Amino acid sequence: MKKIAVAKGDGIGPEIMDAVLEIMHHAGAQLEVQMVNMGKQWYEKGFSSGMTPESKEMVESYGILFKGPMETPKGGGMKSINVTARKVWSTYANKRIFKSLPGVKTIFSEAGIPIDITIVRENIEDTYGGIEHMLTHDVALCRRFITRPGSMQVHRYTFEMARKKNAKKVTCGHKANIMKITDGLFLECFYEVAKEYPEIKADDVIVDDLAMKLVVKPNEFDIIVLPNLQGDIISDLCAGLVGGLGFAPSANIGDQISIFEAVHGTAPDITGQNKANPTSLLLSGAMLLRHIGQNAAAENIENALIKTLQDGIHTPDLNKNEGLVVGTKEFAAAIIQRLSDSKPYANNETHSIPSHAKPTENLMMETKFNGTAEIVGVDLFIESNKIPVQVGQILEDAIDHQLWKLVTISNRGTQVYPTGSIYTECINQYRVRIECATKHGTCSQNEILELVTKLSPLFKLCSIEMLMSYNGKKAYSLAQGQ
Ligand code: NAI
């Protein structure tokens, strides 16, 4: 028996979770289910994280959370419990499986093209850090984190999974042609990890090209790993290929804690009407069972679901004029009827679940770097409604040219000074790049702060970014047109 924490969720959550737990039980899953308090009503009862401390404790001690969809109350600045749970418990890999299901008609099933794609989406970083600011009344800025340890973690998980599946190929989706530093780092880590798995072909594709190829030739892909935001979009595209979000399971995998959930929301429009389709949550339950090594029960569920759909039995959302339309409960009963005799869970099945010991402190994930790291300048984000040449002149007059060089001024990432185009439309916020002009070309943090203090009366300062050089190589992007 494996203890798991279960949160039924809001809206249709309780209906589909009850149906799914019953199917799992009849399929021979050996689970000790402990209900935890998470979701809308717990926000309303004053728990700002949407869960009680006892529930948090239970999830952390069992290491597995199986959850229904949850609603985040609007307004009041509440953060989504779904995103918070994934991030605070370091479930760094979001794994979603997209497989053609018999009985679910799609353009590809009609054309006889089978689809079996697994997407691994980095789950913690990228723009999902939620670090956003208004720099001026007109300008919003979002910071995008891609880290070396975070990228290595998700790539290693992906290749390990590929090896277990005997997969032939892993593809990295990215936008490194434009975001050379962030996506470039994600891609660099991909090929670094790929070296450890020589039996698996590793290739990469630019994400827009990937979107097109997935629609035209989806059967050419096997496993795809992507940064968070691109992974989010591409996953939903893949869900569309196999019939919609209702058929795509999702697992958020971490080294200590993993979360299994349906990808759709709480469907308030059909709540309490016995209309909800439990398939996505059921397939997520099957992923959970495989994760803890109860493979026979998982297979039993998947086969019974396929038989049910092949027999034309489905919930109303399938939008088909043929077959038998049934409610959630009847759909679950039909699946249970089609389960093979529930074999007791075989203890000799391989357990993939890592040993679960509570850490005593936060894990610091730092990669070794033995080279040189130096400050070579600063990017100042300033507010000004003056035209570029005026901003440039004010700064040229103010800086000590023995120490500093005004290298470029850009507006929305496009260089407007010292050269630029009169046709570049500007907003009231500039990025000013000043590099050290001394012989060695480096400076201290304090020298940067002194420069900032000197320039501060001239403009409203929005943000400061240090310019770094690692092993003598500039570690920042050029402005467009620089
Ligand atoms: P939604 O997924 O709840 O609904 C979109 C449409 O799909 C609706 O017409 C709904 O009836 C239908 N639908 C969804 N799941 C279905 C199912 N299992 N069977 C049949 N039909 C289904 O998305 P929406 O309306 O944008 O969000 C509603 C609420 O759900 C919001 O409060 C949102 O924050 C929350 N949500 C929670 C998620 C989670 O817990 N992981 C994910 C997405 C949304």
Residues whose N, C-alpha, C, O or C-beta is under 5 A from the ligand:
A	BS01	NAI	G68 P69 M70 E71 T72 N82 A262 V263 H264 G265 T266 A267 P268 D269 I270 K275 A276 N277 D317
